[in-house]
Amino acid sequence: MWSFKVRRSRIFFGIAVLAILSIVFSILGFEYMDEQDLAAIDSRQPLEAPGGKVSILIKVQSRELELHNDGELYKKYRIAVGKSKTPTPIGEWNVVWKDYDWGTGFGTRWMGLNVPWGTFGIHGTNKPWSIGQFASHGCIRMRNKDVEELFEWTPIGTPVSITGRNIRIERNLKYKASGSDVAALQLKLKEMGYFQGRADGLFGTMTEEAVKAYQADKGVVVTGVASKELCTALGI
């Protein structure tokens, strides 16, 4: 009986060890696969620096970062973006500072954006398996090898447009308001030809005048305030 219990304990111990090793090797294997394959959109993309004026387009829903050269698509990277509770801010921003090894968890490079209501940036990561996911606190994560390349190609002042996240308007938007909902309003008005400025998430006089012009064209009371009903009519 004692011998049977010993054998059974050894069997259970062996199964437990195999299960733990399987999990460890799966994680390591997935991390390696992600680093080598999953985050690489197309191995045929250019390796040399673009020669023209660069800009960045970040598509939140598809978790892709596009580098544009003189307005034309030059290269794509797979990224991680914000979770639903900590979303990546849509709008039109600029790279305003760059740094090396900015802090734990931010990988080897950091490019800060001029979002007025928080600290957001494009950076590397020590969690490469998160690339391709909604995983961050609002920043844009890249593989370290990718962000190191982009860092060298992206000067201070580079335009960064972030699109593709659905914004629920929960309030009336008016002069001096700020936030991603304001940026969503600005992007929509810009698309319709009413707004000519940057979608910077700040409801200033240009945004107010654009709302008034839209209201006048639609024959509604001109207030300059984008109510929730007006935003619904705009499709946001």
N, C-alpha and C positions, 0 to 999 in steps of 0.2 A: 504493500500500500504506500509506504513512504517513498519507494523507488518510483511509483507511478506519479506521485505528487511532484517529485523532483523533475521528472521528464516533462510533465505538463507545464511546470513553471518555466523550464528552459524553452519549451516551445513558445509560450506566451511572450517570454523575454525576447526570443529571436524575432517573432512577428513584430513586436514593438520597435525593435532596433531597425528592422527593415522598413517599417512605416516611416520612422523619423528620417532615415537616410533617403527614402524616396521623396519626402517633402523637401528636404534640403537640396537634393540634386535637381528636383523640379524647379525650385526657385532659382538656383544658380543657372540652370539650363535656360530657363525663360529669360532671365536677365541677359545672358549672353546672346540668345536669339534676338531679343529686342534690340540690343545694342548693335548687332550685326545686320539684322534684316527688317524687323517690324517697323523701325523708325525711318528706314531708308525708302523714300517714295520711289525713286528711280535712279539706278546706278549710272545711267547715261547722262545725268545732268552735269553742267559745267563745273570744273574745279578751279578755274582761274577767276580772278576778281572781275566784276563787271566794269566796263569802261565809262559808263555814262552816269546820269543822275539816278540815284537809287531811292526807292521807296518801299514800304512794307505794307502788305495787306494780310490781316489775320482773320481767318474764317473760323469763328467759334464753333459752329455746329459740326463742321467737318474736321475740326482740330488740325488745321493746316496753316502754315505761314508761307506766304508767297513773297519772294523778293522780286521787285520789278526794276528794270533797267531802262531809263528813258521812257517810262510808261508801258513797257512790254514785259510780260512774264519772263523771268530769267531762271529762277530756281524755286523749288518747293521743299518745305521741311515739315515733318510731322511733329506736332507739339502736344502738350497738355495744357488745359485751360481751367478756369475756375469751376468749382463745384456749385451746385444750385444755390446753396446758402452763402457762398462767397464768390459771386460771379465776376468774370472778366468784364471790365467796363467798355462798352461799345462807344465809338466816337472817333474823332480825328485828333491825333496827338502827335508829339514829336519826341525823338530821343533827346533828352536834355543832359544826361550825364552817363558816363561809362566807368566801370571799375573792374578790378581783378579780385577774385576770391572775396566777394562782398560779405559772406557770412555762411555759417553752417546751413547746409541744405540748398544753397543757391548756386552750387556748382562752381565752375572756374571763371565765369564771366557774368557781368551784370550790365544791363542797359536800362536806365530809368526813364519813365515816361512822365510827361507833365500833366497827369490827371489831377485836378484840383482838390479832390476829396479823399485822397489816400495815396499810399506809396505802392505803385505798381511798376513792373518792369518785365523785360525779357531776360531770362537767365538760364543757366545750366541747372543740373540737379544731381543729387546723389541717389536718386530713385529712378533710374532709367526705365524700369518696368511701368512707370506711370505715364510715359509718353503715349499719346493717343487717347488719353482718358480725360474725363472731367474730374480733376484731382487736386487742383491748387487752391490757394486762398485768393485767387483773382489774377495772379501773375501768369505769364506765359512761360512754360518750361520747355527747354530743348535739351537734346543730348549735348553733353559737354563738347564733343567734337564738332557738332553743328553750330553751337552758339559761339565757339571760338572762331570759326570761319566767318560767321555773320558779323561778329564783333569787329573784325578787321575790315570788312567791306562797308560798314555802316558808320558814317560820320555823325558827330553831334548835329542835331537839327533835322535828321532824317524824318520825313513824314511817316506816321504809322496809323493806318486806318484799321479799326476793329469793327467787324460787322457780323451779322448772322445770329445774334441772340434775340429771342423774342422778349420784349419788355412789356410787362403789364402796368398800365397807367393807373395808379391808385389815388391820384390827387389832381387838383387843378394846377396847371403849370402857368406861372406868371413871372413878371419882372423880378429879378434877383434870385429866382429858384435855381437849383443846381442838382445835377445827378445824371445817371444814365438814362432816365426817362426823358430829361430835357434833350440829351444827345439824340435819342431816338426820334423825338419831335423834329429836331433840326435836320436830321438826315432825311426824314420824310418830306419836309418842306423844301429841302434842297433838291430832292428827286423831282418834285413837282414844279420847280422853277421859281419858288417864292423866296427862298433863302440863298444868299450868295456867300455867306461866311463859313467859318469852320465849325463843325459840329463838336464844340468843346465842352458841352454839358453845362454851359453858363447862360442863363436866360437874360440876355441883355437887350438893348434897344433894337438891334438888328433882328433878333428873334421876335420881339414884340411887333415890329413893323411887318414882318413876314406873316405872323398870325393875323394881324389886322387886314392885310391884303387878301388873304385866303377868305376871311369872314366876309369882306366886302364883295368878293366874287361870288360867294355862295348866297348872298342876300340875307345874311343873319346879322344880328346886332354886333357892331364892331366894338370889341372891348380890349383886344390884345391879350386876352386870357385864354389859354388852351384848356378848356374844361375836359373832363373825362369823356363827355359825349362827343365833343369835337375831335378828340384823339381817336375815338372809336370810328367816327366818320372818315378820318384820315387813314384808317386801317392799321393803327398801332394800339 
